[in-house]
Amino acid sequence: MGSTNKRAALRKRLSSYWKLELGNALLIPAAVFYLASGEGNGIGWLTLFSFLPMCGLLLLGSAYWRAKLAGVEGDRSKLSTVLGAADRLDRLLFLLAFASLTAAIASWVLPSLSVSLADRIAATVCSVLAMLEYVNYYHRQLQHFDHGEDFRRLLGGKGFRRSQMSVDLQQYRAGRIR
């Protein structure tokens, strides 16, 4: 595959990534509201709290992939802005994800922390997703099913590689991305 074809494939992949993350930030909460309302019990503060880190990480991911796409298209200025935000939000997003997961787990021991079984289930699922998104962006690439090379690498026993944002953040923090 020539460099022009590789570049076009990369553009297509990055374009789908940012849209997918943005869509998930909107669709997952909507689906949770819909499914929980079907239970008749709805959701409470526990689930709403779990939305904060989950949606925050999905929105950050969307902005990151959009900035990477802009960089491929020649505008590298957006990446620095997004990485600055990612750097500032790192600890906060981790603490929110950890706190929401802790609260969700606690609600299984103390059901009075939630308004319903649907609330506990939704909060647990969304909190786990938030922790996975945190790891996926700030540490190790967990998603390998959407790109053939990544999937082959994983099946080849080479494990999980550092996430692209983690690599870019390291360069940003070292002053190599401005």
N, CA and C atoms as a LAMMPS dump frame, in Angstrom:
ITEM: TIMESTEP
0
ITEM: NUMBER OF ATOMS
534
ITEM: BOX BOUNDS ff ff ff
-5.0000000000000000e+02 5.0000000000000000e+02
-5.0000000000000000e+02 5.0000000000000000e+02
-5.0000000000000000e+02 5.0000000000000000e+02
ITEM: ATOMS id mol type element x y z
1 1 1 N 0.853 -1.174 0
2 1 2 C 0 0 0
3 1 3 C 0.897 1.235 0
4 2 1 N 0.666 2.154 -0.922
5 2 2 C 1.47 3.361 -1.013
6 2 3 C 1.182 4.316 0.125
7 3 1 N 2.066 5.327 0.262
8 3 2 C 1.897 6.275 1.372
9 3 3 C 0.606 7.075 1.238
10 4 1 N 0.171 7.344 0.01
11 4 2 C -1.086 8.066 -0.19
12 4 3 C -2.263 7.224 0.302
13 5 1 N -2.238 5.926 0.005
14 5 2 C -3.306 5.037 0.471
15 5 3 C -3.274 4.876 1.988
16 6 1 N -2.061 4.783 2.561
17 6 2 C -1.946 4.666 4.019
18 6 3 C -2.478 5.924 4.693
19 7 1 N -2.165 7.069 4.123
20 7 2 C -2.63 8.344 4.684
21 7 3 C -4.158 8.433 4.623
22 8 1 N -4.737 8.008 3.496
23 8 2 C -6.193 8.024 3.349
24 8 3 C -6.849 7.056 4.343
25 9 1 N -6.232 5.891 4.537
26 9 2 C -6.766 4.917 5.488
27 9 3 C -6.682 5.464 6.914
28 10 1 N -5.577 6.146 7.228
29 10 2 C -5.42 6.741 8.551
30 10 3 C -6.463 7.841 8.77
31 11 1 N -6.661 8.676 7.768
32 11 2 C -7.694 9.725 7.876
33 11 3 C -9.063 9.112 8.143
34 12 1 N -9.378 8.081 7.407
35 12 2 C -10.685 7.432 7.563
36 12 3 C -10.83 6.851 8.971
37 13 1 N -9.775 6.18 9.449
38 13 2 C -9.827 5.579 10.77
39 13 3 C -9.952 6.643 11.861
40 14 1 N -9.14 7.699 11.785
41 14 2 C -9.201 8.763 12.785
42 14 3 C -10.537 9.487 12.746
43 15 1 N -11.074 9.668 11.552
44 15 2 C -12.377 10.322 11.412
45 15 3 C -13.47 9.496 12.098
46 16 1 N -13.377 8.189 11.97
47 16 2 C -14.393 7.354 12.625
48 16 3 C -14.179 7.306 14.128
49 17 1 N -12.921 7.344 14.591
50 17 2 C -12.648 7.274 16.03
51 17 3 C -13.274 8.443 16.775
52 18 1 N -13.036 9.666 16.3
53 18 2 C -13.541 10.811 17.061
54 18 3 C -15.066 10.852 17.043
55 19 1 N -15.651 10.451 15.927
56 19 2 C -17.111 10.433 15.844
57 19 3 C -17.701 9.344 16.747
58 20 1 N -17.031 8.199 16.804
59 20 2 C -17.491 7.098 17.645
60 20 3 C -17.455 7.494 19.116
61 21 1 N -16.369 8.119 19.55
62 21 2 C -16.254 8.529 20.951
63 21 3 C -17.305 9.587 21.294
64 22 1 N -17.496 10.552 20.41
65 22 2 C -18.512 11.581 20.64
66 22 3 C -19.907 10.955 20.685
67 23 1 N -20.171 10.074 19.758
68 23 2 C -21.463 9.391 19.734
69 23 3 C -21.705 8.589 21.005
70 24 1 N -20.661 7.899 21.478
71 24 2 C -20.798 7.123 22.715
72 24 3 C -21.063 8.007 23.918
73 25 1 N -20.455 9.202 23.938
74 25 2 C -20.686 10.128 25.057
75 25 3 C -22.152 10.556 25.121
76 26 1 N -22.831 10.53 23.999
77 26 2 C -24.248 10.892 23.954
78 26 3 C -25.164 9.673 24.045
79 27 1 N -24.81 8.609 23.326
80 27 2 C -25.693 7.449 23.231
81 27 3 C -25.7 6.566 24.472
82 28 1 N -24.564 6.399 25.12
83 28 2 C -24.549 5.521 26.298
84 28 3 C -25.449 6.07 27.405
85 29 1 N -25.325 7.354 27.789
86 29 2 C -26.267 7.852 28.801
87 29 3 C -27.727 7.754 28.352
88 30 1 N -27.993 8.041 27.07
89 30 2 C -29.365 7.938 26.573
90 30 3 C -29.878 6.503 26.68
91 31 1 N -29.031 5.539 26.327
92 31 2 C -29.419 4.128 26.421
93 31 3 C -29.647 3.724 27.871
94 32 1 N -28.798 4.213 28.766
95 32 2 C -28.958 3.898 30.19
96 32 3 C -30.287 4.456 30.703
97 33 1 N -30.587 5.715 30.375
98 33 2 C -31.866 6.295 30.792
99 33 3 C -33.032 5.471 30.257
100 34 1 N -32.961 5.103 28.999
101 34 2 C -34.034 4.338 28.369
102 34 3 C -34.208 2.977 29.046
103 35 1 N -33.095 2.255 29.208
104 35 2 C -33.176 0.918 29.801
105 35 3 C -33.608 0.971 31.264
106 36 1 N -33.106 1.946 31.998
107 36 2 C -33.472 2.054 33.416
108 36 3 C -34.931 2.455 33.582
109 37 1 N -35.433 3.278 32.691
110 37 2 C -36.836 3.679 32.801
111 37 3 C -37.753 2.501 32.519
112 38 1 N -37.297 1.55 31.718
113 38 2 C -38.063 0.341 31.442
114 38 3 C -38.217 -0.526 32.685
115 39 1 N -37.295 -0.384 33.598
116 39 2 C -37.373 -1.124 34.856
117 39 3 C -38.422 -0.522 35.79
118 40 1 N -38.81 0.728 35.505
119 40 2 C -39.786 1.397 36.343
120 40 3 C -39.185 2.053 37.579
121 41 1 N -37.903 1.849 37.795
122 41 2 C -37.265 2.396 38.988
123 41 3 C -36.36 3.58 38.68
124 42 1 N -35.924 3.688 37.482
125 42 2 C -35.074 4.791 37.081
126 42 3 C -33.678 4.727 37.669
127 43 1 N -32.983 5.838 37.538
128 43 2 C -31.619 5.931 38.033
129 43 3 C -31.517 7.112 38.994
130 44 1 N -30.492 7.091 39.782
131 44 2 C -30.3 8.144 40.768
132 44 3 C -28.904 8.741 40.687
133 45 1 N -28.497 9.349 41.8
134 45 2 C -27.214 10.051 41.846
135 45 3 C -26.05 9.136 41.509
136 46 1 N -26.158 7.859 41.868
137 46 2 C -25.071 6.915 41.653
138 46 3 C -24.731 6.793 40.163
139 47 1 N -25.744 6.621 39.359
140 47 2 C -25.522 6.516 37.915
141 47 3 C -25.126 7.859 37.331
142 48 1 N -25.799 8.907 37.751
143 48 2 C -25.443 10.237 37.246
144 48 3 C -23.985 10.564 37.559
145 49 1 N -23.53 10.182 38.742
146 49 2 C -22.129 10.386 39.111
147 49 3 C -21.201 9.593 38.196
148 50 1 N -21.587 8.364 37.855
149 50 2 C -20.736 7.535 36.982
150 50 3 C -20.657 8.1 35.565
151 51 1 N -21.668 8.888 35.178
152 51 2 C -21.622 9.52 33.852
153 51 3 C -20.492 10.549 33.742
154 52 1 N -20.148 11.209 34.848
155 52 2 C -19.131 12.268 34.8
156 52 3 C -17.8 11.778 34.243
157 53 1 N -17.164 10.782 34.871
158 53 2 C -15.881 10.353 34.308
159 53 3 C -16.033 9.642 32.966
160 54 1 N -17.095 8.845 32.824
161 54 2 C -17.272 8.11 31.575
162 54 3 C -17.422 9.072 30.401
163 55 1 N -18.343 10.003 30.524
164 55 2 C -18.564 10.96 29.43
165 55 3 C -17.374 11.907 29.273
166 56 1 N -16.77 12.301 30.393
167 56 2 C -15.594 13.159 30.315
168 56 3 C -14.477 12.512 29.519
169 57 1 N -14.235 11.231 29.77
170 57 2 C -13.18 10.518 29.044
171 57 3 C -13.546 10.307 27.583
172 58 1 N -14.808 10.016 27.316
173 58 2 C -15.238 9.855 25.92
174 58 3 C -15.124 11.171 25.152
175 59 1 N -15.494 12.269 25.783
176 59 2 C -15.371 13.581 25.13
177 59 3 C -13.908 13.961 24.924
178 60 1 N -13.071 13.667 25.91
179 60 2 C -11.636 13.911 25.755
180 60 3 C -11.089 13.061 24.617
181 61 1 N -11.493 11.803 24.563
182 61 2 C -11.06 10.922 23.474
183 61 3 C -11.493 11.437 22.12
184 62 1 N -12.712 11.936 22.045
185 62 2 C -13.206 12.502 20.794
186 62 3 C -12.355 13.699 20.367
187 63 1 N -12.075 14.582 21.318
188 63 2 C -11.256 15.759 21.012
189 63 3 C -9.841 15.346 20.611
190 64 1 N -9.297 14.335 21.294
191 64 2 C -7.948 13.858 20.981
192 64 3 C -7.878 13.308 19.558
193 65 1 N -8.805 12.422 19.199
194 65 2 C -8.762 11.83 17.853
195 65 3 C -9.044 12.876 16.783
196 66 1 N -9.883 13.85 17.085
197 66 2 C -10.144 14.936 16.125
198 66 3 C -8.878 15.77 15.928
199 67 1 N -8.144 16.009 17.009
200 67 2 C -6.882 16.749 16.915
201 67 3 C -5.831 15.948 16.159
202 68 1 N -5.793 14.633 16.351
203 68 2 C -4.851 13.791 15.6
204 68 3 C -5.187 13.845 14.111
205 69 1 N -6.481 13.809 13.801
206 69 2 C -6.911 13.915 12.405
207 69 3 C -6.49 15.259 11.823
208 70 1 N -6.7 16.322 12.569
209 70 2 C -6.289 17.657 12.104
210 70 3 C -4.785 17.686 11.841
211 71 1 N -4.012 16.996 12.692
212 71 2 C -2.567 16.931 12.491
213 71 3 C -2.198 16.212 11.209
214 72 1 N -2.882 15.142 10.888
215 72 2 C -2.642 14.415 9.632
216 72 3 C -2.981 15.315 8.452
217 73 1 N -3.969 16.174 8.646
218 73 2 C -4.391 17.086 7.578
219 73 3 C -3.574 18.371 7.557
220 74 1 N -2.558 18.477 8.439
221 74 2 C -1.643 19.608 8.38
222 74 3 C -1.777 20.642 9.49
223 75 1 N -2.792 20.546 10.333
224 75 2 C -2.973 21.507 11.421
225 75 3 C -2.574 20.847 12.737
226 76 1 N -1.342 21.069 13.157
227 76 2 C -0.825 20.433 14.365
228 76 3 C -1.112 21.233 15.636
229 77 1 N -1.685 22.402 15.524
230 77 2 C -1.911 23.256 16.692
231 77 3 C -2.969 22.696 17.642
232 78 1 N -3.943 22.003 17.119
233 78 2 C -5.034 21.478 17.96
234 78 3 C -4.553 20.413 18.939
235 79 1 N -3.562 19.628 18.532
236 79 2 C -3.082 18.546 19.382
237 79 3 C -2.502 19.083 20.682
238 80 1 N -1.737 20.134 20.613
239 80 2 C -1.147 20.731 21.805
240 80 3 C -2.236 21.199 22.782
241 81 1 N -3.271 21.804 22.254
242 81 2 C -4.375 22.275 23.096
243 81 3 C -5.061 21.104 23.795
244 82 1 N -5.349 20.049 23.057
245 82 2 C -6.028 18.881 23.629
246 82 3 C -5.123 18.177 24.635
247 83 1 N -3.846 18.062 24.316
248 83 2 C -2.927 17.411 25.252
249 83 3 C -2.773 18.227 26.535
250 84 1 N -2.804 19.547 26.421
251 84 2 C -2.772 20.388 27.617
252 84 3 C -3.964 20.125 28.509
253 85 1 N -5.138 20.009 27.893
254 85 2 C -6.351 19.696 28.658
255 85 3 C -6.261 18.293 29.254
256 86 1 N -5.791 17.33 28.469
257 86 2 C -5.655 15.955 28.953
258 86 3 C -4.691 15.89 30.127
259 87 1 N -3.619 16.646 30.053
260 87 2 C -2.639 16.677 31.137
261 87 3 C -3.269 17.25 32.412
262 88 1 N -3.986 18.352 32.269
263 88 2 C -4.628 18.984 33.433
264 88 3 C -5.733 18.103 34.018
265 89 1 N -6.423 17.345 33.183
266 89 2 C -7.557 16.534 33.631
267 89 3 C -7.172 15.13 34.085
268 90 1 N -5.939 14.738 33.9
269 90 2 C -5.49 13.374 34.189
270 90 3 C -5.911 12.921 35.585
271 91 1 N -5.45 13.591 36.603
272 91 2 C -5.715 13.182 37.982
273 91 3 C -7.217 13.271 38.303
274 92 1 N -7.864 14.339 37.874
275 92 2 C -9.289 14.503 38.149
276 92 3 C -10.106 13.371 37.536
277 93 1 N -9.844 13.042 36.272
278 93 2 C -10.591 11.974 35.613
279 93 3 C -10.347 10.631 36.291
280 94 1 N -9.106 10.392 36.697
281 94 2 C -8.827 9.141 37.416
282 94 3 C -9.601 9.102 38.737
283 95 1 N -9.527 10.186 39.502
284 95 2 C -10.206 10.218 40.804
285 95 3 C -11.717 10.066 40.657
286 96 1 N -12.296 10.711 39.651
287 96 2 C -13.739 10.572 39.418
288 96 3 C -14.1 9.139 39.029
289 97 1 N -13.306 8.541 38.142
290 97 2 C -13.566 7.161 37.715
291 97 3 C -13.433 6.205 38.902
292 98 1 N -12.38 6.38 39.681
293 98 2 C -12.154 5.522 40.845
294 98 3 C -13.263 5.708 41.885
295 99 1 N -13.629 6.957 42.142
296 99 2 C -14.685 7.234 43.124
297 99 3 C -16.026 6.673 42.661
298 100 1 N -16.328 6.8 41.38
299 100 2 C -17.612 6.276 40.899
300 100 3 C -17.636 4.757 40.965
301 101 1 N -16.513 4.121 40.669
302 101 2 C -16.456 2.657 40.769
303 101 3 C -16.553 2.215 42.226
304 102 1 N -15.891 2.919 43.102
305 102 2 C -15.961 2.61 44.536
306 102 3 C -17.396 2.753 45.043
307 103 1 N -18.062 3.823 44.636
308 103 2 C -19.451 4.039 45.052
309 103 3 C -20.361 2.958 44.481
310 104 1 N -20.125 2.572 43.233
311 104 2 C -20.951 1.527 42.626
312 104 3 C -20.769 0.201 43.349
313 105 1 N -19.535 -0.141 43.66
314 105 2 C -19.276 -1.386 44.394
315 105 3 C -19.91 -1.315 45.786
316 106 1 N -19.756 -0.179 46.437
317 106 2 C -20.344 -0.004 47.777
318 106 3 C -21.859 -0.173 47.744
319 107 1 N -22.48 0.23 46.637
320 107 2 C -23.942 0.134 46.552
321 107 3 C -24.429 -1.309 46.522
322 108 1 N -23.568 -2.236 46.162
323 108 2 C -23.956 -3.65 46.19
324 108 3 C -23.928 -4.182 47.624
325 109 1 N -23.088 -3.578 48.454
326 109 2 C -23.029 -3.964 49.867
327 109 3 C -24.088 -3.203 50.666
328 110 1 N -24.275 -1.924 50.287
329 110 2 C -25.259 -1.061 50.944
330 110 3 C -26.266 -0.574 49.899
331 111 1 N -27.263 -1.382 49.585
332 111 2 C -28.217 -1.031 48.538
333 111 3 C -28.926 0.31 48.745
334 112 1 N -28.939 0.799 49.971
335 112 2 C -29.594 2.085 50.238
336 112 3 C -28.862 3.253 49.563
337 113 1 N -27.653 3.028 49.075
338 113 2 C -26.918 4.075 48.354
339 113 3 C -27.51 4.35 46.974
340 114 1 N -28.338 3.433 46.502
341 114 2 C -28.917 3.605 45.168
342 114 3 C -30.437 3.584 45.243
343 115 1 N -31.056 4.063 44.186
344 115 2 C -32.517 4.118 44.18
345 115 3 C -33.152 2.831 43.68
346 116 1 N -32.365 1.981 43.025
347 116 2 C -32.943 0.765 42.455
348 116 3 C -31.836 -0.188 42.01
349 117 1 N -32.246 -1.388 41.704
350 117 2 C -31.321 -2.361 41.117
351 117 3 C -30.795 -1.831 39.781
352 118 1 N -31.667 -1.229 39
353 118 2 C -31.245 -0.661 37.712
354 118 3 C -30.171 0.411 37.907
355 119 1 N -30.308 1.195 38.958
356 119 2 C -29.321 2.226 39.277
357 119 3 C -27.973 1.59 39.597
358 120 1 N -27.975 0.529 40.391
359 120 2 C -26.716 -0.151 40.744
360 120 3 C -26.059 -0.764 39.52
361 121 1 N -26.861 -1.415 38.702
362 121 2 C -26.308 -2.045 37.492
363 121 3 C -25.74 -0.98 36.557
364 122 1 N -26.519 0.057 36.294
365 122 2 C -26.071 1.116 35.381
366 122 3 C -24.818 1.803 35.908
367 123 1 N -24.786 2.106 37.189
368 123 2 C -23.62 2.774 37.773
369 123 3 C -22.388 1.885 37.694
370 124 1 N -22.572 0.603 37.94
371 124 2 C -21.44 -0.32 37.877
372 124 3 C -20.898 -0.419 36.457
373 125 1 N -21.782 -0.602 35.5
374 125 2 C -21.352 -0.71 34.102
375 125 3 C -20.657 0.576 33.647
376 126 1 N -21.255 1.719 33.916
377 126 2 C -20.679 2.994 33.476
378 126 3 C -19.358 3.3 34.191
379 127 1 N -19.252 2.915 35.456
380 127 2 C -18 3.126 36.196
381 127 3 C -16.882 2.235 35.669
382 128 1 N -17.213 1.002 35.364
383 128 2 C -16.213 0.099 34.776
384 128 3 C -15.782 0.646 33.414
385 129 1 N -16.753 1.098 32.623
386 129 2 C -16.397 1.7 31.331
387 129 3 C -15.485 2.905 31.515
388 130 1 N -15.759 3.725 32.519
389 130 2 C -14.913 4.895 32.775
390 130 3 C -13.487 4.473 33.113
391 131 1 N -13.331 3.47 33.968
392 131 2 C -11.983 3.003 34.318
393 131 3 C -11.275 2.431 33.096
394 132 1 N -12.002 1.681 32.283
395 132 2 C -11.405 1.125 31.072
396 132 3 C -10.997 2.232 30.093
397 133 1 N -11.838 3.244 29.951
398 133 2 C -11.489 4.377 29.087
399 133 3 C -10.265 5.111 29.619
400 134 1 N -10.183 5.27 30.937
401 134 2 C -9.019 5.929 31.524
402 134 3 C -7.741 5.16 31.175
403 135 1 N -7.763 3.857 31.408
404 135 2 C -6.594 3.03 31.083
405 135 3 C -6.308 3.102 29.586
406 136 1 N -7.357 3.012 28.772
407 136 2 C -7.209 3.009 27.314
408 136 3 C -6.583 4.302 26.788
409 137 1 N -6.873 5.424 27.394
410 137 2 C -6.299 6.683 26.93
411 137 3 C -4.994 7.047 27.619
412 138 1 N -4.928 6.884 28.916
413 138 2 C -3.771 7.371 29.665
414 138 3 C -2.652 6.342 29.841
415 139 1 N -2.914 5.07 29.538
416 139 2 C -1.889 4.062 29.801
417 139 3 C -1.714 3.051 28.673
418 140 1 N -2.597 2.1 28.56
419 140 2 C -2.459 0.998 27.607
420 140 3 C -3.634 0.939 26.65
421 141 1 N -3.327 0.672 25.393
422 141 2 C -4.379 0.532 24.392
423 141 3 C -5.108 -0.775 24.64
424 142 1 N -6.377 -0.679 24.987
425 142 2 C -7.175 -1.868 25.256
426 142 3 C -7.958 -2.317 24.031
427 143 1 N -8.238 -1.41 23.146
428 143 2 C -9.059 -1.714 21.974
429 143 3 C -8.164 -2.217 20.854
430 144 1 N -8.433 -3.432 20.402
431 144 2 C -7.613 -4.025 19.343
432 144 3 C -8.443 -4.618 18.198
433 145 1 N -9.734 -4.531 18.28
434 145 2 C -10.578 -5.216 17.317
435 145 3 C -10.864 -4.417 16.055
436 146 1 N -10.535 -3.127 16.038
437 146 2 C -10.939 -2.285 14.908
438 146 3 C -9.828 -2.014 13.901
439 147 1 N -8.637 -2.5 14.169
440 147 2 C -7.515 -2.262 13.265
441 147 3 C -6.717 -3.559 13.162
442 148 1 N -6.614 -4.078 11.954
443 148 2 C -5.999 -5.38 11.726
444 148 3 C -4.606 -5.528 12.316
445 149 1 N -3.755 -4.529 12.154
446 149 2 C -2.386 -4.612 12.673
447 149 3 C -2.38 -4.748 14.195
448 150 1 N -3.232 -3.98 14.864
449 150 2 C -3.306 -4.061 16.327
450 150 3 C -3.796 -5.436 16.776
451 151 1 N -4.8 -5.951 16.083
452 151 2 C -5.363 -7.247 16.44
453 151 3 C -4.329 -8.359 16.242
454 152 1 N -3.604 -8.314 15.126
455 152 2 C -2.559 -9.312 14.875
456 152 3 C -1.457 -9.216 15.934
457 153 1 N -1.117 -8.005 16.326
458 153 2 C -0.102 -7.798 17.36
459 153 3 C -0.549 -8.445 18.665
460 154 1 N -1.792 -8.242 19.04
461 154 2 C -2.321 -8.814 20.275
462 154 3 C -2.335 -10.34 20.193
463 155 1 N -2.825 -10.891 19.072
464 155 2 C -2.878 -12.344 18.916
465 155 3 C -1.485 -12.955 18.854
466 156 1 N -0.512 -12.163 18.422
467 156 2 C 0.869 -12.629 18.344
468 156 3 C 1.555 -12.675 19.698
469 157 1 N 0.825 -12.353 20.755
470 157 2 C 1.374 -12.44 22.092
471 157 3 C 2.235 -11.264 22.505
472 158 1 N 2.121 -10.16 21.794
473 158 2 C 2.952 -9.001 22.117
474 158 3 C 2.301 -8.086 23.15
475 159 1 N 1.147 -8.483 23.646
476 159 2 C 0.511 -7.75 24.732
477 159 3 C -0.086 -6.416 24.327
478 160 1 N -0.415 -5.659 25.339
479 160 2 C -1.033 -4.352 25.144
480 160 3 C 0.064 -3.295 25.057
481 161 1 N 0.037 -2.526 24.016
482 161 2 C 1.044 -1.475 23.875
483 161 3 C 0.571 -0.196 24.546
484 162 1 N 1.514 0.714 24.735
485 162 2 C 1.141 2.013 25.295
486 162 3 C 0.124 2.668 24.369
487 163 1 N -0.801 3.375 24.965
488 163 2 C -1.81 4.068 24.164
489 163 3 C -1.164 5.241 23.436
490 164 1 N -1.747 5.613 22.33
491 164 2 C -1.211 6.726 21.54
492 164 3 C -1.245 8.027 22.33
493 165 1 N -2.325 8.257 23.084
494 165 2 C -2.4 9.49 23.86
495 165 3 C -1.34 9.498 24.961
496 166 1 N -1.049 8.34 25.53
497 166 2 C 0 8.243 26.544
498 166 3 C 1.353 8.636 25.954
499 167 1 N 1.632 8.152 24.769
500 167 2 C 2.884 8.5 24.084
501 167 3 C 2.925 9.996 23.791
502 168 1 N 1.827 10.527 23.267
503 168 2 C 1.77 11.962 22.954
504 168 3 C 1.859 12.816 24.218
505 169 1 N 1.219 12.371 25.304
506 169 2 C 1.3 13.122 26.563
507 169 3 C 2.73 13.162 27.096
508 170 1 N 3.434 12.051 26.964
509 170 2 C 4.831 12.023 27.404
510 170 3 C 5.646 13.046 26.611
511 171 1 N 5.415 13.124 25.306
512 171 2 C 6.112 14.102 24.482
513 171 3 C 5.683 15.526 24.831
514 172 1 N 4.404 15.726 25.08
515 172 2 C 3.894 17.048 25.472
516 172 3 C 4.526 17.492 26.792
517 173 1 N 4.542 16.587 27.766
518 173 2 C 5.099 16.917 29.081
519 173 3 C 6.604 17.19 29.013
520 174 1 N 7.275 16.589 28.03
521 174 2 C 8.704 16.826 27.841
522 174 3 C 8.972 18.077 26.999
523 175 1 N 7.9 18.723 26.542
524 175 2 C 8.038 19.946 25.751
525 175 3 C 8.294 19.732 24.273
526 176 1 N 8.11 18.486 23.811
527 176 2 C 8.365 18.212 22.389
528 176 3 C 7.138 18.434 21.508
529 177 1 N 5.993 18.597 22.111
530 177 2 C 4.768 18.944 21.357
531 177 3 C 4.282 20.27 21.895
532 178 1 N 4.247 21.251 21.027
533 178 2 C 3.764 22.594 21.396
534 178 3 C 2.896 23.131 20.318
